[in-house]
């Protein structure tokens, strides 16, 4: 007897009336119209069953700290960094853990079961690192938390920055991070990319680097990142996050840059909610949108994901752990309103970030982990449009969250009593 059987499901690729059989936490069969005895059977009723959402770029050490010690009045990246610097001396292990656990609760409720979080390594105490390592262990039964050693103040700019980052890796942090555009000089930024990529190669780690997060069309550290990836044979293991300067770059230069990124098989993460908020702050009108060239990078064959980046922290006053919100913003900022474009935006919060994180057993195929989400939508485009309710969330075949389908009562003569939105 099966542990779980999902019937009458629509899958993201458009297949309908599909059944998903689960045994011992793994998917054993995905086929049309399967009927078999199971301890639990769920009729999806033609609605969308998706693999879980994945956030390829987040900052969990600062999440839910909005207003501490004050609000970012300018709304700029640099004031956010300064605010975080003011907050760091007040941080405690327990406060970071409790905020992070609360956010993970939100994430699971939203069907977000894997998060790559950058964690600040600039302070020699490495307090945020230890706190998030504790969180990673506590949430492991229901959420994959991958940590990036992130030198927020610059690995060369801050005293002991490289040693702190190495210690964080020794403690168990998974990925090497960096922020070359925040180093004191362009040359230092270039040197930081080289040092950090060499460190990752030596230790067999992936790389995820905040890169060119500015409106400066001459900030070109992603070119160096692609070069070092190629030189060190790190193909497919390196991600450039943000890349907002590409929004402002000369088209001729970009026509050279994108093929270099393809040669290195560089991953890309855009953060639509934050890029549209922080970038263009020095513009009058017209204002730049700031998000990197998502459709063009996808068309070139690169793996492009969307991240949430921030929720209620010194950089962003919104957010709710909903990756469909990030996809919704990405769709608009990238003008990806075709049917194919909307499906690509859905992929950018599911299969694409899973690939960048190197998640084992991710997907809706026999042998994959039985992790999936039943959405109150009939297809990916509708899921994004509605920011669809998560009717059920399963982890290893066990239901970990659910919510009722949204309805509204109407009190209008001659009209239906309720509205179901799909």
C-alpha angles and dihedrals in degrees: 000000000000121000093221137003124191112196136188093020127160113217127213091253090061101258111144137203089026126163124210116202120201131195128168094352096306134097108250101179140010111188143134119276099351115172119187138145113273138168087237128022122188121192107211090195094219094306126135122279112192136177109258122282118262126203110209096188129034142137107222097169090067101033120124091014095112113151095020113151090348142326124278098248098180094046091221131139092237095053088049091054090048091049091051088052089055092048098048096077089055096051121115129192093240095048092052091047095049094047091047093048091050090051091049088054089055090047095053091048088055094049091253103142103161128048132176105207126189112219123200114248097175097102114075090225090066087207094155090049094055092044094052092044086057090049091048090057094046096050096040094103091062110015136038108226115188116189128212121202099233121187095205093183094047125278091242097027095060121063111257091005097142094045091050091052092049090051090052089054089049089054092057108273109154109213138038114238136184146173108213096170090061095056116107096257138018088246091055089049090054091047091050091055090052094047095046095046090049089050091052092048091051093050099038092243134146120243128226113175130185096231133186094343094172143083091250109119089201095058099107108162091129087070089057090045090054091047094050091046089054094044094050098040094243094141113160093009100082128079129190111208126205099355087182094155087071087070088067101035125116111267093231092056091047089053086063097038100054094056089051089053090049092052088056093044087231119187119225131207121191120189103206099182093051100034092055089047104044102032126078092029091134093050124098106192134001092036120206118236092218100208115129122253097281101166093047093047091049091048089054090058099254121143106248123185135180122231131196090218098181140022122185096336139119091291104041133031096197142052138103107202090268111141089189086066089057090047090048092054092044091053091055100040092046092043088232096155100136117103090252091047093052091050088051090054090053090050088051090067098038126025098015098056090042087059092049092050091047092232113189118225096008119153145048102287136101110286095026122119112271092247115135146132130230107214129198091238137084099225141005095267091053091046090057094043093053098031079231123232115253101237091182137001121196129193117190088344095307121113108241101170142009141169134188122260110268115252134165129207118234125204099193124129111246095007131102118281093232140028119215099183097225 
